[in-house]
Amino acid sequence: MTERAAADDHALAAELAAAAGRLLLGVRDEVGFADGRALKDTGDLRSHEYLMAALAERCPGDAVLSEEGRSSVAGKRSRGDDRAPTRNTGEAERLSASRVWIIDPLDGTREFSEEGRRDWAVHVALWERDAAGAARLSAGAVALPAQGLTLRTDATGGASLVRDDAGEPDPVTAGSDAARRGLPREVPLHAPAPDAGKLRIAVSRTRPPEFVQRLAENLDLDVELVPIGSAGAKISAVLLGEVDAYVHAGGQYEWDSAAPAAVALAAGAHASRIDGAPLEYNRKDPRLPDILVCHPVSASTLLTGIGDVSDSLPG
């Protein structure tokens, strides 16, 4: 692949994630919040169909793995549209492909369906296998549409934070309206180190895992558990300095973490399984049940602490 084509992959991931995010903001306005199920399904499927069509047009030879392209969700319907969701690339073709887009059209449907919540995302990642058989996440973008932010990988090997005009200003990540307008549109993104002796860990809003609570109690640090919505929003919060780590076990899929992990690694963060093993994508079984994302300075402490409470890990 040429250097120009590689640069296009990074730009395309960011472009599509941001555009799907704008579409989802429009779905919120159109459908409203009275019927949460209709809003969730319509958001899921309209974003999915947009991304599938865009990738088919822009990258016609590439395979696609989307949360909403599975056979198990074939019965889901968008408001005003009785068509079944566009299916993913067939398994055999995907597993033999050299380029696979792994997408989550709407990460955090619960938060998306709750008025005023900003902690939901769109994920677009590209997995590639080279001629020697080595595989990696080569590009990725996470859009936080309600915050007007996109976190993306760059062709330079680093990552950037892009501020859009859309979305509602977030006082934590973007400041006041006036301050936000004065910020550069795009800036380099680097995972910030935690304050000495302290650690803020992102956890689920509704079901903080018992093992993370035990981990917090066992660490010789001042630990704060911070509830945040979607996986993409949690990992973005690590990269934006809102929290210091995200530790999860108990159930996820490749589309939940591929794009956030791609950006995290490009931003200099540690991203691995909770036993320290590398994250692997485009497998036959897309389940990827656990993940650790943090600044490298915290990785050893967290991996050791997770090992110490491994008896409380979900089965």
C-alpha positions as CSV (number, residue, x, y, z in Angstrom):
1,M,0.0,0.0,0.0
2,T,1.3,3.5,-0.9
3,E,1.9,6.1,1.8
4,R,-0.9,8.2,0.3
5,A,-3.3,5.3,0.5
6,A,-2.4,4.7,4.1
7,A,-3.0,8.4,4.9
8,D,-6.4,8.1,3.2
9,D,-7.4,5.2,5.5
10,H,-6.8,7.4,8.6
11,A,-8.7,10.3,7.0
12,L,-11.5,8.1,5.9
13,A,-12.0,6.5,9.3
14,A,-12.3,10.0,10.9
15,E,-14.5,11.3,8.1
16,L,-17.0,8.4,8.3
17,A,-17.1,8.3,12.1
18,A,-17.8,12.0,12.3
19,A,-20.4,11.9,9.5
20,A,-22.2,8.9,11.2
21,G,-22.1,11.0,14.4
22,R,-23.8,13.9,12.7
23,L,-26.4,11.5,11.3
24,L,-27.1,10.2,14.8
25,L,-27.6,13.7,16.2
26,G,-30.2,14.2,13.5
27,V,-31.9,10.9,14.5
28,R,-32.1,12.1,18.1
29,D,-33.8,15.3,16.9
30,E,-36.2,13.5,14.5
31,V,-37.3,10.6,16.7
32,G,-37.1,12.2,20.2
33,F,-36.7,10.5,23.5
34,A,-40.2,9.3,24.3
35,D,-39.8,5.9,22.7
36,G,-36.3,4.7,23.8
37,R,-36.4,1.4,21.8
38,A,-37.4,3.2,18.6
39,L,-34.6,5.7,19.1
40,K,-32.0,3.0,19.8
41,D,-32.9,0.8,16.9
42,T,-33.3,3.7,14.4
43,G,-29.9,5.1,15.5
44,D,-28.2,1.7,15.3
45,L,-29.5,0.9,11.8
46,R,-29.3,4.3,10.1
47,S,-25.7,4.7,11.2
48,H,-24.9,1.1,10.2
49,E,-26.5,1.5,6.7
50,Y,-24.6,4.8,6.2
51,L,-21.3,3.2,7.1
52,M,-21.9,0.0,5.1
53,A,-22.8,2.0,2.0
54,A,-19.9,4.4,2.4
55,L,-17.4,1.6,2.8
56,A,-18.8,-0.3,-0.1
57,E,-18.4,2.8,-2.3
58,R,-15.0,4.0,-1.0
59,C,-13.4,0.6,-0.3
60,P,-15.2,-1.9,-2.5
61,G,-12.6,-4.7,-2.0
62,D,-12.5,-4.6,1.8
63,A,-14.4,-6.8,4.2
64,V,-16.6,-5.3,7.0
65,L,-17.5,-6.5,10.5
66,S,-20.3,-4.5,12.1
67,E,-22.2,-5.0,15.2
68,E,-25.4,-4.4,13.3
69,G,-24.5,-6.7,10.4
70,R,-24.8,-10.0,12.4
71,S,-27.5,-12.5,11.6
72,S,-28.7,-12.3,15.2
73,V,-29.9,-8.7,14.7
74,A,-31.5,-9.4,11.3
75,G,-35.0,-8.7,12.7
76,K,-34.2,-5.2,13.9
77,R,-35.8,-2.4,12.0
78,S,-35.4,1.4,11.7
79,R,-38.4,3.7,12.1
80,G,-40.0,4.1,8.7
81,D,-37.9,1.5,7.0
82,D,-38.9,-2.2,6.8
83,R,-35.6,-3.4,5.2
84,A,-33.4,-5.9,7.0
85,P,-29.9,-4.6,8.0
86,T,-27.2,-5.0,5.4
87,R,-25.2,-8.2,6.3
88,N,-21.5,-8.3,7.2
89,T,-19.0,-9.8,4.8
90,G,-19.2,-13.6,5.0
91,E,-17.1,-15.2,7.7
92,A,-14.8,-17.2,5.3
93,E,-14.2,-14.1,3.1
94,R,-13.6,-11.9,6.1
95,L,-11.1,-14.3,7.8
96,S,-9.1,-14.6,4.5
97,A,-9.2,-10.8,3.8
98,S,-6.1,-8.6,4.1
99,R,-8.3,-5.5,5.0
100,V,-11.3,-5.6,7.4
101,W,-13.2,-2.6,8.7
102,I,-14.5,-3.2,12.2
103,I,-17.2,-0.8,13.1
104,D,-19.7,-0.1,15.9
105,P,-22.3,2.2,14.3
106,L,-23.5,3.3,17.8
107,D,-21.6,2.5,20.9
108,G,-23.7,3.2,23.9
109,T,-27.3,2.9,22.8
110,R,-28.5,3.4,26.4
111,E,-26.8,6.7,26.7
112,F,-27.8,7.7,23.1
113,S,-31.5,7.2,24.1
114,E,-31.2,9.3,27.3
115,E,-31.7,13.1,26.7
116,G,-28.7,15.2,27.7
117,R,-26.1,12.3,27.8
118,R,-22.9,12.8,25.8
119,D,-21.1,9.5,26.6
120,W,-21.9,7.5,23.4
121,A,-19.8,7.1,20.3
122,V,-19.2,5.9,16.8
123,H,-16.3,3.5,16.1
124,V,-14.6,3.0,12.7
125,A,-11.4,0.9,12.6
126,L,-9.3,-0.8,9.9
127,W,-7.5,-4.1,10.6
128,E,-4.8,-5.1,8.1
129,R,-2.7,-8.2,7.4
130,D,0.6,-7.6,5.5
131,A,2.2,-9.9,2.9
132,A,4.2,-11.6,5.7
133,G,1.0,-12.4,7.6
134,A,1.5,-9.9,10.4
135,A,-1.8,-8.3,11.5
136,R,-2.6,-5.1,13.3
137,L,-5.1,-2.3,13.7
138,S,-3.8,0.2,11.1
139,A,-6.3,3.1,11.4
140,G,-9.1,4.1,13.7
141,A,-11.4,6.9,14.8
142,V,-13.9,7.4,17.6
143,A,-16.4,10.1,17.2
144,L,-18.1,11.6,20.3
145,P,-20.9,13.4,18.4
146,A,-22.7,15.0,21.3
147,Q,-19.4,16.5,22.5
148,G,-18.4,17.6,19.0
149,L,-15.1,15.6,19.2
150,T,-13.4,13.0,17.1
151,L,-10.3,11.1,18.3
152,R,-8.3,9.6,15.3
153,T,-5.1,8.0,14.2
154,D,-2.7,9.8,11.9
155,A,-0.5,8.6,9.0
156,T,2.5,9.8,11.1
157,G,1.8,7.0,13.6
158,G,0.4,9.3,16.2
159,A,-3.1,10.4,17.1
160,S,-5.1,13.7,17.0
161,L,-8.1,15.2,18.7
162,V,-10.4,17.0,16.2
163,R,-13.0,19.5,17.4
164,D,-16.1,19.8,15.3
165,D,-18.7,22.5,15.2
166,A,-21.5,20.0,16.0
167,G,-22.5,18.7,19.3
168,E,-23.0,20.3,22.7
169,P,-19.9,21.8,24.5
170,D,-18.7,19.5,27.4
171,P,-17.4,21.5,30.3
172,V,-14.8,18.8,31.1
173,T,-13.3,18.3,27.7
174,A,-14.0,21.4,25.8
175,G,-14.7,24.3,28.3
176,S,-17.2,27.1,27.8
177,D,-18.6,28.1,24.4
178,A,-16.2,31.0,24.1
179,A,-13.2,29.1,25.2
180,R,-14.1,26.2,22.9
181,R,-14.3,28.5,19.9
182,G,-10.8,29.7,20.6
183,L,-9.2,26.3,20.6
184,P,-7.4,24.9,17.5
185,R,-9.6,22.6,15.4
186,E,-7.1,19.7,15.5
187,V,-4.3,19.1,18.1
188,P,-2.0,16.1,18.7
189,L,-3.4,13.6,21.2
190,H,-1.2,12.1,23.8
191,A,-2.3,9.9,26.7
192,P,-1.7,11.9,29.9
193,A,0.1,10.4,32.9
194,P,-1.9,10.1,36.2
195,D,-1.2,12.3,39.2
196,A,1.2,10.7,41.6
197,G,-0.6,8.4,44.2
198,K,-3.9,8.7,42.5
199,L,-5.8,6.7,39.9
200,R,-9.3,7.3,38.4
201,I,-10.7,4.2,36.8
202,A,-13.7,4.3,34.4
203,V,-16.4,1.8,35.1
204,S,-19.9,1.0,33.9
205,R,-22.7,3.4,34.9
206,T,-25.0,0.5,35.7
207,R,-22.9,-2.5,36.6
208,P,-19.4,-1.8,38.0
209,P,-17.7,-5.2,38.0
210,E,-17.0,-6.6,41.5
211,F,-13.4,-7.3,40.5
212,V,-12.7,-3.6,39.7
213,Q,-14.1,-2.7,43.1
214,R,-11.8,-5.2,44.7
215,L,-8.9,-4.0,42.6
216,A,-9.5,-0.4,43.8
217,E,-9.5,-1.6,47.4
218,N,-6.3,-3.5,47.0
219,L,-4.2,-0.9,45.2
220,D,-1.9,1.2,47.3
221,L,-3.3,4.3,45.7
222,D,-6.1,6.8,46.1
223,V,-8.5,5.2,43.6
224,E,-11.7,6.8,42.4
225,L,-14.2,4.8,40.3
226,V,-15.8,7.0,37.7
227,P,-19.1,5.9,36.0
228,I,-19.1,6.5,32.2
229,G,-21.3,5.2,29.5
230,S,-20.0,3.5,26.4
231,A,-16.7,1.7,26.0
232,G,-15.6,4.2,23.4
233,A,-16.5,7.1,25.7
234,K,-14.5,5.4,28.6
235,I,-11.4,4.9,26.5
236,S,-11.7,8.4,25.1
237,A,-11.9,9.7,28.7
238,V,-8.5,8.0,29.4
239,L,-7.0,9.8,26.4
240,L,-8.6,13.1,27.2
241,G,-7.3,13.0,30.8
242,E,-10.8,12.7,32.4
243,V,-9.8,9.4,33.9
244,D,-6.6,7.5,34.2
245,A,-7.6,3.9,33.2
246,Y,-10.3,1.7,31.9
247,V,-10.5,-1.9,33.2
248,H,-13.2,-4.2,31.9
249,A,-14.0,-7.9,32.0
250,G,-17.2,-9.8,31.5
251,G,-18.2,-9.3,27.9
252,Q,-17.4,-7.3,24.9
253,Y,-16.9,-7.8,21.1
254,E,-14.2,-6.7,18.7
255,W,-16.3,-3.7,17.5
256,D,-16.5,-2.4,21.1
257,S,-12.8,-1.8,21.3
258,A,-11.1,-1.9,17.9
259,A,-11.3,1.8,17.0
260,P,-10.7,3.0,20.6
261,A,-7.7,0.7,21.0
262,A,-6.3,1.8,17.7
263,V,-6.5,5.5,18.8
264,A,-5.2,4.6,22.3
265,L,-2.1,2.8,21.0
266,A,-1.4,5.6,18.5
267,A,-1.7,8.2,21.4
268,G,1.0,6.3,23.4
269,A,-1.4,4.5,25.8
270,H,-1.1,0.9,27.0
271,A,-3.9,-1.3,25.6
272,S,-4.0,-5.0,26.2
273,R,-6.1,-7.9,27.6
274,I,-6.3,-7.8,31.4
275,D,-3.6,-10.5,31.6
276,G,-1.2,-8.3,29.5
277,A,-1.8,-10.3,26.3
278,P,-2.1,-8.3,23.1
279,L,-5.5,-7.5,21.8
280,E,-6.3,-9.5,18.6
281,Y,-8.9,-8.7,16.0
282,N,-10.6,-10.3,13.0
283,R,-10.9,-13.7,14.6
284,K,-13.6,-16.3,13.9
285,D,-15.2,-15.6,17.2
286,P,-15.5,-11.8,17.6
287,R,-15.9,-12.0,21.4
288,L,-13.1,-10.0,23.1
289,P,-14.3,-10.0,26.7
290,D,-11.7,-7.9,28.6
291,I,-9.5,-5.0,28.1
292,L,-7.1,-2.6,30.0
293,V,-6.3,0.9,28.7
294,C,-4.1,3.2,30.7
295,H,-0.9,5.3,30.6
296,P,2.1,3.0,30.3
297,V,3.3,4.2,33.7
298,S,0.2,2.6,35.3
299,A,0.2,-0.7,33.4
300,S,2.5,-2.8,35.6
301,T,0.7,-1.7,38.8
302,L,-2.7,-2.5,37.3
303,L,-1.8,-5.8,35.7
304,T,-0.3,-7.0,39.0
305,G,-3.3,-5.8,40.9
306,I,-5.7,-7.5,38.5
307,G,-3.7,-10.7,38.9
308,D,-4.1,-10.4,42.7
309,V,-7.9,-10.3,42.5
310,S,-8.2,-12.8,39.6
311,D,-10.4,-15.1,41.7
312,S,-13.2,-12.5,41.4
313,L,-13.0,-12.2,37.6
314,P,-16.2,-13.0,35.8
315,G,-16.3,-16.7,34.7
